[in-house]
């Protein structure tokens, strides 16, 4: 029993879930099971053979999960399709691990469609006719359609929770699913990072259904960056969430993920390694961020700090009457 519990923590969790008291003993599992009180077996809701069968199946299934964890993806390739008028895009875009690619364009230009093509790992089977490759290869059907093997995580503009759990319970459950070594410590780390991303902090005890839109987005960004196994992350207009955009990007790329962000925000667009400009449903231009643009980014950041201070004063009910000094 001692060896079994040490090698397979899932067995201990199973015993706990059915209310069986288990001790680390030198008895074999079969001997321990045969000597278990009939009342305890009855309370567990299954007979001894069912308990044995369940333990054997549980060990096999957990081992299978561990052996099929998502492999890191070093490169994602987008092969062009066609725009709304049927004109060929004639592009081939590559994004590497640890890179941020920003998608820019007017409302209705096709930014969300491009994100959707990446999310479904399109194989010339969407309206745009685009093809997505992973590390230079066509993804398998399992990679595209099996939820436990899908390598893409997407954060949309609208996030609604349907489970009535506290923030701590929600993140802890995810950490347990990922079989992290120290669930409590990792849960606390995710929540702390989320609170650094949002201007309005929240406690670990609050229900996820009570989080504001910005708080929910901050929590899920931290969760995706620190817990999610998905090597590819898609985000739709993070600037609308009241989230610290610079810290959010730094957190995401720390995990060596490939990040695509649809945005209208110059602060985000100029921080990306590439910008994909979308017009009329098609990829019109591919722009690599230049040194001159990164220098201009410093001036835009200074302006953004001034605007943030104005927003904070408005939130506090203060007037904005004195002349505003803009950074030069």
Secondary structure as UniProt FT lines:
FT   HELIX           2..7
FT   HELIX           9..17
FT   TURN            18..19
FT   HELIX           29..34
FT   HELIX           38..44
FT   HELIX           48..67
FT   STRAND          75..79
FT   TURN            84..85
FT   STRAND          92..96
FT   TURN            97..98
FT   STRAND          100..104
FT   TURN            107..108
FT   HELIX           111..119
FT   TURN            120..121
FT   TURN            127..128
FT   STRAND          131..134
FT   TURN            135..136
FT   STRAND          137..138
FT   HELIX           141..145
FT   HELIX           147..149
FT   STRAND          152..155
FT   HELIX           167..177
FT   TURN            178..179
FT   HELIX           183..197
FT   TURN            204..205
FT   HELIX           208..210
FT   HELIX           213..226
FT   STRAND          232..236
FT   HELIX           238..241
FT   HELIX           245..254
FT   TURN            255..256
FT   STRAND          258..262
FT   HELIX           266..269
FT   TURN            270..271
FT   STRAND          274..279
FT   TURN            280..281
FT   STRAND          282..288
FT   HELIX           291..315
FT   TURN            316..317
//
